[in-house]
Amino acid sequence: MADKRLFTFFVLAFGLSWVFFIPTFLVWLGIPAPVGGDGYNGFAGFISTFGPLLAAMILLGRDGGFRAAWGLIKRGFDLRVKPVVLIAAILLPVGSAWLANSVVNITGADTLPGSMVPEDLGYPAAIWLVPAFLSMMLFGGGQEEFGWRGYAQEPMHDRLGFAGSSLLLGAVWGLWHLPLWIIPGDPHIFIPFVAFVLFTMAFSVQMLWLFQLSGYKLSVPWIMHGVQNTVLIILPVYRLDSDGPQVGLYIYLAINIAIAALAILAVRKRAS
């Protein structure tokens, strides 16, 4: 029964998200579509991020009614988390981006773009980052966690264990992003897709690690995902071009894989 529910969730999450990319896909194939262009692609990229959340809400509502569906949302606002776990959820994505960016700039191994924070704000950049972070939490990818970690992660863990469930969910999460590679001008097109999936797998391990340490408080992966998407605005780790290998990206990937490996070792040591 759990396997059937997970399969239904993934089909629904992909379907609710990918359906908006059908016109984009048709244009990519050279087939005329009723809608398209930058405006539509921006809309599709935005609305598709709600697929995992909506899939989880639909299935929970089907099985347990409004109370069950609303319970998922309420879980995200439970901040009764040990401070050290919450700090780690912030510092891991910030630290990995800072380290990769610093290594590249110090060694000259690559030429990364500068911070995307506007220079003429007229007020401290830290103030600008607050709405930027909240936007990433609510609309820029963080909300996916209500589906991935909030609905799918725990039953997958029961079946596959820590490493297996986090790596598989990370791979599925990465694959879910695939339509972004057919959108002209989307930043993802400059990232090798395999490297991106390896990153989502490594980051998924890190999120499950802290998710478990928090007592499965959904606020932890929600915040961590929002921080990860926000910090890359300040500390870019890849170039927005296709001129040669993305050295900064591979350094960033290696750092995240190393953190994920340490997390797996820590979980195994704790269980032994």
C-alpha positions as CSV (number, residue, x, y, z in Angstrom):
1,M,0.0,0.0,0.0
2,A,2.8,2.4,0.9
3,D,4.6,1.6,-2.4
4,K,1.3,2.3,-4.3
5,R,0.9,5.6,-2.6
6,L,4.5,6.7,-3.3
7,F,4.1,5.7,-7.0
8,T,0.9,7.7,-7.2
9,F,2.5,10.7,-5.5
10,F,5.5,10.7,-7.9
11,V,3.2,10.3,-11.0
12,L,1.0,13.1,-9.8
13,A,3.9,15.4,-8.8
14,F,5.6,15.0,-12.2
15,G,2.3,15.3,-14.0
16,L,1.1,18.5,-12.2
17,S,4.5,20.1,-12.9
18,W,5.4,18.8,-16.4
19,V,2.0,19.5,-17.9
20,F,2.8,23.2,-18.0
21,F,5.9,22.5,-20.1
22,I,4.0,20.9,-23.0
23,P,3.9,24.1,-25.1
24,T,7.6,24.6,-24.3
25,F,8.4,21.1,-25.4
26,L,6.5,21.4,-28.6
27,V,8.3,24.6,-29.5
28,W,11.6,22.9,-28.6
29,L,10.7,20.2,-31.2
30,G,9.8,22.8,-33.8
31,I,6.1,22.3,-33.5
32,P,3.9,25.4,-33.3
33,A,2.2,25.8,-30.0
34,P,-0.8,27.9,-29.0
35,V,1.3,29.6,-26.2
36,G,5.0,30.1,-25.8
37,G,7.8,32.6,-25.5
38,D,9.7,34.0,-22.5
39,G,6.5,35.1,-20.7
40,Y,4.9,31.7,-20.8
41,N,8.1,29.9,-20.0
42,G,8.5,32.1,-16.9
43,F,5.0,31.2,-15.9
44,A,5.5,27.5,-16.5
45,G,8.8,27.5,-14.5
46,F,7.1,29.3,-11.6
47,I,3.8,27.3,-11.4
48,S,5.5,24.0,-11.9
49,T,7.4,24.3,-8.6
50,F,4.1,23.7,-6.7
51,G,3.6,20.2,-8.2
52,P,5.0,18.2,-5.3
53,L,3.2,20.2,-2.7
54,L,-0.1,19.9,-4.6
55,A,0.3,16.2,-5.1
56,A,0.9,15.7,-1.4
57,M,-2.1,17.8,-0.5
58,I,-4.4,16.0,-3.0
59,L,-3.4,12.5,-1.7
60,L,-3.5,13.5,2.0
61,G,-6.9,15.1,1.4
62,R,-8.1,12.0,-0.4
63,D,-7.1,9.7,2.4
64,G,-7.7,11.8,5.4
65,G,-9.7,14.8,4.4
66,F,-8.9,18.5,5.0
67,R,-7.4,18.0,8.4
68,A,-4.7,15.7,7.0
69,A,-3.9,18.0,4.2
70,W,-3.8,21.0,6.4
71,G,-1.7,19.1,8.9
72,L,1.1,18.9,6.3
73,I,1.2,22.7,6.0
74,K,1.2,23.1,9.8
75,R,4.2,20.8,10.0
76,G,6.3,23.3,8.1
77,F,5.7,26.0,10.7
78,D,6.8,23.8,13.7
79,L,10.0,25.5,14.8
80,R,10.5,23.5,17.9
81,V,14.0,22.5,16.7
82,K,17.3,22.3,18.5
83,P,19.2,25.4,17.7
84,V,22.3,23.4,16.6
85,V,20.2,21.6,13.9
86,L,18.6,24.9,12.7
87,I,22.0,26.5,12.5
88,A,23.4,23.5,10.6
89,A,20.5,23.8,8.1
90,I,21.6,27.3,7.4
91,L,25.4,26.9,7.6
92,L,25.8,23.8,5.4
93,P,24.4,25.4,2.2
94,V,26.0,28.7,2.9
95,G,29.4,27.2,3.8
96,S,29.5,24.9,0.8
97,A,28.8,27.8,-1.6
98,W,31.2,30.1,0.2
99,L,34.0,27.5,0.1
100,A,33.5,26.7,-3.6
101,N,33.3,30.3,-4.5
102,S,36.4,31.1,-2.4
103,V,38.5,28.3,-3.8
104,V,37.7,29.3,-7.4
105,N,38.5,33.0,-6.8
106,I,41.7,32.3,-4.9
107,T,43.0,29.8,-7.4
108,G,41.7,31.4,-10.5
109,A,40.4,28.0,-11.6
110,D,37.3,29.6,-13.1
111,T,35.7,33.0,-13.7
112,L,32.5,33.2,-11.7
113,P,29.9,36.0,-12.1
114,G,29.6,38.5,-9.2
115,S,26.9,38.6,-6.6
116,M,23.4,39.2,-8.1
117,V,22.4,41.4,-5.2
118,P,21.6,44.8,-6.7
119,E,24.3,47.4,-6.0
120,D,22.2,50.5,-5.8
121,L,19.8,49.4,-3.1
122,G,20.3,52.4,-0.8
123,Y,20.0,50.2,2.2
124,P,22.0,47.2,3.6
125,A,22.0,44.1,1.4
126,A,21.1,42.0,4.5
127,I,17.7,43.7,4.4
128,W,17.2,42.8,0.7
129,L,18.0,39.2,1.5
130,V,15.1,38.8,3.9
131,P,12.4,39.1,1.2
132,A,14.6,37.2,-1.3
133,F,14.9,34.3,1.2
134,L,11.1,34.3,1.9
135,S,10.4,34.4,-1.8
136,M,12.6,31.3,-2.3
137,M,10.9,29.6,0.6
138,L,7.3,30.2,-0.6
139,F,7.6,30.4,-4.4
140,G,11.2,29.6,-5.4
141,G,11.6,25.9,-4.7
142,G,11.4,25.7,-0.9
143,Q,7.7,24.8,-1.0
144,E,8.6,21.6,-2.9
145,E,9.8,20.1,0.4
146,F,6.2,19.6,1.6
147,G,6.0,17.0,-1.1
148,W,9.5,15.5,-1.3
149,R,10.5,15.4,2.4
150,G,7.0,16.0,3.9
151,Y,5.2,13.2,2.0
152,A,7.6,10.8,0.3
153,Q,10.8,10.8,2.5
154,E,9.6,8.9,5.6
155,P,7.9,5.9,3.9
156,M,10.9,5.7,1.5
157,H,13.2,5.6,4.5
158,D,11.1,2.8,6.1
159,R,11.6,0.8,3.0
160,L,15.1,1.7,1.8
161,G,17.0,3.0,4.9
162,F,18.9,6.3,5.2
163,A,21.3,6.2,2.3
164,G,19.0,4.4,-0.2
165,S,16.0,6.6,0.4
166,S,17.8,9.9,0.4
167,L,19.8,9.1,-2.7
168,L,16.8,7.7,-4.6
169,L,14.6,10.7,-3.6
170,G,17.4,13.0,-4.6
171,A,17.7,11.4,-8.0
172,V,13.9,11.6,-8.5
173,W,14.0,15.3,-7.4
174,G,16.8,16.0,-9.9
175,L,15.0,14.3,-12.7
176,W,11.8,16.3,-11.9
177,H,13.8,19.5,-13.0
178,L,14.5,18.1,-16.5
179,P,12.1,20.4,-18.4
180,L,14.1,23.4,-17.3
181,W,16.9,22.3,-19.8
182,I,14.6,23.0,-22.8
183,I,13.8,26.6,-21.7
184,P,16.0,29.1,-23.6
185,G,17.9,31.3,-21.2
186,D,17.1,29.4,-18.1
187,P,20.3,29.2,-15.9
188,H,20.0,25.4,-15.6
189,I,20.9,25.0,-19.3
190,F,24.5,25.9,-18.4
191,I,24.7,23.1,-15.8
192,P,25.4,19.5,-17.0
193,F,22.3,17.6,-16.2
194,V,24.2,14.6,-14.6
195,A,26.1,17.0,-12.4
196,F,22.8,18.6,-11.3
197,V,21.3,15.2,-10.4
198,L,24.4,14.2,-8.4
199,F,24.1,17.5,-6.5
200,T,20.4,16.9,-5.7
201,M,21.3,13.4,-4.5
202,A,24.1,14.8,-2.2
203,F,21.9,17.6,-0.9
204,S,19.0,15.2,-0.3
205,V,21.3,13.1,2.0
206,Q,22.2,16.3,3.9
207,M,18.6,17.3,4.3
208,L,17.4,13.9,5.5
209,W,20.3,13.9,8.0
210,L,19.2,17.1,9.6
211,F,15.5,16.2,9.1
212,Q,16.0,13.1,11.2
213,L,18.1,15.0,13.9
214,S,15.3,17.5,14.2
215,G,12.7,14.8,14.9
216,Y,11.3,15.1,11.4
217,K,10.4,18.8,11.7
218,L,9.5,19.8,8.2
219,S,10.7,23.3,8.8
220,V,14.3,22.1,8.6
221,P,14.4,20.9,5.0
222,W,12.1,23.8,4.0
223,I,14.5,26.4,5.5
224,M,17.5,24.5,4.1
225,H,16.2,24.4,0.6
226,G,15.3,28.1,0.8
227,V,18.7,29.0,2.0
228,Q,20.4,26.9,-0.7
229,N,18.5,28.6,-3.4
230,T,19.1,32.1,-1.9
231,V,22.9,31.8,-1.2
232,L,23.7,31.0,-4.9
233,I,22.4,34.6,-5.6
234,I,25.1,36.0,-3.4
235,L,27.8,33.4,-4.0
236,P,27.4,32.0,-7.6
237,V,29.3,28.7,-8.2
238,Y,28.8,28.4,-11.9
239,R,29.1,30.6,-15.0
240,L,26.1,31.6,-17.1
241,D,27.7,30.4,-20.3
242,S,28.9,27.3,-22.1
243,D,32.5,28.2,-22.6
244,G,34.4,25.2,-21.3
245,P,34.0,23.1,-18.1
246,Q,32.2,24.5,-15.1
247,V,35.1,24.2,-12.7
248,G,33.3,26.1,-9.9
249,L,30.3,23.9,-10.2
250,Y,32.4,20.7,-10.0
251,I,34.2,22.0,-6.9
252,Y,30.8,22.8,-5.3
253,L,29.5,19.4,-6.2
254,A,32.6,17.7,-4.7
255,I,32.1,19.6,-1.5
256,N,28.5,18.6,-1.2
257,I,29.3,14.9,-2.0
258,A,31.9,15.0,0.8
259,I,29.4,16.4,3.2
260,A,26.8,13.8,2.2
261,A,29.4,11.0,2.7
262,L,30.2,12.3,6.2
263,A,26.4,12.4,6.9
264,I,26.0,8.8,5.9
265,L,29.0,7.8,8.0
266,A,27.6,9.7,11.0
267,V,24.2,8.0,10.7
268,R,25.8,4.6,10.4
269,K,28.0,5.2,13.4
270,R,25.1,6.4,15.4
271,A,23.1,3.3,14.5
272,S,25.9,0.9,15.4
